[in-house]
Amino acid sequence: MLLKTFGWSFAVTALGLVAAIFYGGWEAFGLVAILAVLEISLSFDNAVVNAGILKKMNAFWQKIFLTVGVLIAVFGMRLVFPVVIVAISAKMGPIEAVDLALNNKDRYQQLVTDAHPAIAAFGGMFLLMIFLDFIFEDRDIQWLRWIERPLAKLGKVDMLSVCISLIVLLVTSFTFATHAHQHGGAHVDKAQTVLISGIAGLITYMVVGGLSGYFEDKLEEEEEREHEAEEEAARTGKQRSAVVLAGQAAFFMFLYLEVLDASFSFDGVIGAFAITNDIVLMALGLGIGAMYVRSLTVYLVRQGTLDDYVYLEHGAHYAIGALAVILMVTIQYEINEVITGLVGVVLIAWSFWSSVRRNRALAAAEGKADEKAEVSSGV
């Protein structure tokens, strides 16, 4: 079962890591491995959300999601998008960007370094909004209650996430301008770039969130219509084609899933720039990670264990928040790539262990309750 579900992921991992060694030696091997782990850790909540929706779809649309969806997710968001974002930031054509990445690494590295403030501001704002919208939402299950409980109360204030993100952006750009001025003003224009790029990242998040909400509303409308049609068919005795109903509902499910997947994968792509600026290593690492996310989605659907480890989603979002802060800091200061990559892994591992401890505590409490019930019935 495990080999059947993750077989392709294992094969892609082996090929990707071997390719990394041939491309850049053991250092490249390590960076690709970190990128793959980063993508998996950041996208675990993506797999959970995908699995919750995917299990409602019929077999045909599940295959569409796991075939066409893989092409969009792996080749579209993880391979093509990094080239596009570098090309836009460096103001060059994508073909030229790829050519430089492969044949003139020093020049490409310099262009990416010059574009890093814009990339970091754009991605930092996007990631920060994901984290803030999560942490300000009132949830039945809370991991770090001493943090999450008061923040959930603050979250009742409208547009609080946007306000905080804009304040962070203004402080960052002002700090950048002040630092540049103190060092001769060589990068004064970069402060404006940081501000504009950060606003663009904020707008992108709001557009993606709006599209996701639109498709979610459409999905709910289709499910309501399907339910009404079934009730009508039961009253009249007429049969309605189940294939049509499944097709209508599943089509909107598929669109919704692709928008969700794009929004979740975006944090991995942006976060990868905090690990390395090498487009080849980025493509290899994120591609491996994306394959595991898809395999994990299938595994969760088939096993039906979506609610076993309830704190993992929290850990993933804390990792997103940490990456947002790191990206904003790297506009001005250099942070070791290993530290950046390990932050997400540590938070995910911590949330996983917390989930295991919670499950054990609940099982022990249920065992004691059963013992008391047996004693009471025996008396």
N, C-alpha and C positions, 0 to 999 in steps of 0.2 A: 504493500500500500504506500509506504513512505517513498520507496524507490520509484514507483510508478508515478507518483505525484511530483517528486523533485528531481527525477532523472535528467530532464533537459537542463534544469538549473545547474546540477552537478557538472554536466558536460560543458556548458557555457563557462562555468567557473574555471575548470581545468584549462580550456582553450584560452580564456582571457588572461589567466595568470602566466601561462607559458608565453603568450604574446607579449606580456609586460616585461618578462625577463629578457626576451630577445630585443625588445625596444629600448629598455633603459636599465637593465640589470636588476639587482636585488632591491635597490632603492625604489625603482618603478614598481616592482612586485609589492613592496610594502604599501606604497601609496594607493595602488589599485585595490588592495585588500581593505585598506581603511575606507576608501570611497564606497566599496561594496557594502561594508558593514554600516557605514553612515546612511546609505540609501535605504537599507533594510530597516534600520532602527527608526529613521524618520518616517518611513512609509508603512510601518506596522499598523498604525491606525487607519491608513488607507486600505490595507488588506481587510481589516475588520469591517470597515464601512462597506467596501465592495462586496464582501461575503454576505453581509446582511441584506443587500439588495439583490445580489446575484441568485440567492436561493429562491427568490420569488419568480425568477424567469424560467421559461420552459427550456428544454434541452437545446433547441435550435439556437436561441438567443444567447444561451450560455456559451455555446461554441463560437458564435460571432464575437462575443466579448473577449474570449480567450485566444482568438486568432487575429481578427482585424484589430481588436483592442490592443493586443501585444505589439503589433506593428506601429500603431499610433503612439503607444507609451514608450517603447524601447527606441525606435528609430526616430519618431517625431520629437518627443520631449527630451529624451536623454542624449541623443546623438546630434540631431539637427539644431535644436534650440541653443546649445552652448556656442555653436558656430555663429548663429544669427546674432546672439547677444554680444559676442566679441566684435563681429563685423559692424554692428550698429554703433557700439561704443567707440571703436577705433576708426569709424567712418570709412570703411572699405567694403568691397564686395565679398560675399561669402566664399567664392572660389579662391580669391586672393588670400583670404584668411586661412583657409585650409592649406593652401600652397605654402604659406609662410610657416604654419604650424609643423609641416612635414619637412620643409627644405631649408628654412631659415629661422631656426628656433630662437636665436639671439634677438633678431629683429622682432619676431612675434612676441617674445617675452617682454621686450621693451614696450611694445604697443599695448599689451595687456596690462602691464604695470601702470602705464600712463592712464589707462581707462579704469583702473581699479577703484578709484574713489566713486565714480559713477555707478559701477557694478555693485559695489558694497552698499552704497546708499539706496539704490533701487531694491536690491535683495533684502537689505536689513529692514526696510520699512514693510516689505511684503511679509517677511517672517514675523516681525513684531506684531503685525495686525492679526496673524493667525494665532499667535500665543495669547494676546490680550483678549481676543474674542472668546477664546476657550476659557481662560482663567476668570473672566468676569461673568461667566454663565453660572447660574445656580444649578448645582447638580445633586442628585440623590446620593451618589457615591463620591466621597472626597478622599483624596490620598493624604496630602499634607494639610490637615484641617486648620491648623493655626494660621496658614496663609490663605487657603482657599475660601474659608468661611467668611472672613471680613471682606475679601475682594469680591465675592459673589454679591454681597450687600451693596458695595460700591457700584457694581455692574448694572444696577437698576437705573443709574443716571444715563440718559440717552447720549449716544455718540461719544462716550467716555474714551473708548479705544482710539478713535480718530483724534481726539484732542491730545491724548497722551503721546501718540505717535508723532503728531505735528510738533509738540513741544520738544520731544527728543531730537527730531530732525533740525529744528531751529537751533537748539543748543549745539548739536554736532557741527552744523555749517558755520555757526558763529565761532566756535572753538577752532575750526579749521582755518577760517579767515584770520583770526587773531594770531594763530601759530605762523601762518604764512607771512603776515605783516612783520612779525618779530624776526623772521629770517629773510628779510629783504623783499617780501611781496612777490616772489617768483611764481607763486601758485594762487594768487588772489582770485583768479578766474575760476579755480577749482571749487571755491566755496559756493559760487553760483551753480556750478555743475552738480555739486552734492545736493543742494537744495532742490533743483529741478528734477534730478534723478529720483530723489526720495519721494517727491510729490507724484512722479510717474509711477513709482512702485505702489504707493498708496492707492492711486486711481485704478491701477491694474487689479489690485486685490478686491476693490469694491466692485469692479466690473465682473470679475470671475465669480465673486459671491452673489452678485445679482443674477447672473446666468444660472448658477446652481440653484438659487431659490426659484427662478422661473421654471426650470425643468422639474423641480420637486413639486411645485404647485400643479404643473401639467400632469405629473405622475399621479398625484392624489385625485385629480379630476377624472383621469382615466379609470382609476380603481373604483371610484364612486359610481361612474357610469356602468362599469362592468357589473358591480353589485346590483344596481338597479335593473340592468338587463336580465340578470339571472333571476331576480325576483319576479319580473314581468313574465319571463319564460315559464316559471313555475306556476304562476296564476293562470296563464292562457294555455299551458300544455304544449306550446310551440318550442321547437328546438332552435337554439342559436349557435352558430359555429364557434366552437371553443378556440379554433385556430385564429379566427379574426380577432377575438377578444385578447388572446395571448399576444398576437402581433401588435395590436394597438398599444396595450399596456407596456409590453416588452420594448417596443421601439423607443418610447419616452424614457423607460428605464435605462436603455443603452445610451441615449444621449446624455442623460443625467450622470451616468457612471463615467462617461468620457470627460465631461466637464469637471467632475470631482477628481478624477485621476490626474487631469492636467493641473488642477490647483494644488493637489498634494505633491505631485512630482516636481513642481516648480521650486519648492523649498529645497529639495535634494539637489537640483541643478544649481541653484544659487549658492547653497551651502558648499558645493564642491569647489567653488572659487576660493573659499577660505582654506581649502586643503592644497590645491594645486592650480596653476594656470595652464598646464599642459593639456591641450584639447584631446590628445590621443589617450592619455591616462584617464582623463575625465570620462571619455566615452566608454572605455573598457570597464571602469569601476561602476559607473551608473548603470551600464547595460547588464552587468552581472547582478547588481542589486535589484533591478527592475524584474528580472526573470524570477528571482526568489519571491518578490512581492506577489507576482501572479501565481506562482506555485502555492504560496501560503494562502492566497485567497481560495483556491480550489480545495486545499486541505481543510480549511476552516469550514467550508460549505459541506464537505463530505463527512467530516467528523462531528459537526454540530456543536463545537465547543467555543463559541464566540464569547461567552460570558465567564469563562474559567479564570482568566487573569485580568481582573477589572481595573487594575492600576496601570496597565501598560500604555493605554491611551494617554494617561496623565504624564507618564514618563516621556513619551514621544513629544508631547507639546512643550514640556519643560526643556527638552533638548532643542526644540525649535526656537524657544525664547533665548536660550544660551547662545545659539548660533547667530541670532539677530544682534545680540549685544557684541559678540565677537566681530561680526562683519563691520559694525559701526566703529568699533575701536580700531580695526585694521585700516581704516581710512587714514589714521594718523600714526599708528604704531604697529610694529611687526609682532605677530604672535606665532609661536612655534606650531607647525602644522600637525605634529603628533598630538599636542595638547588639544587642538581644535577637534581633531578626529575622535579622541578618546572621551570627550565630554559627553557626547550623545550616547556612547556605549555604556558609560558608567551610570547615567541616568536611567537608561532602559533596564540595565541589570538590577539597579536598585528597585525600580518599580515592579519588576518581575518577582524579585525576592519578597517584596512587600505583599504582592498578590498571593504568593505561596503561603506565607505566614497567615494571611487572612483566611485562606481556605482551610488551613490546618486548625485555626482557632474555631471556625464555624463548625468543622467536623467534630471537634472535641466537645463543643457545646451541645451539638445534636446528640452525641453519644451519651452525655450525662443526662440529657432530658429523657432519652429512651430508657436509661437505667432507672430513673425516678418513676417513670410511668410503669415499668415492670414491677418495681417494688410496691407501688400503690395498688396495682391490680392484684398482686399476690396477697397483700394484706386484706 
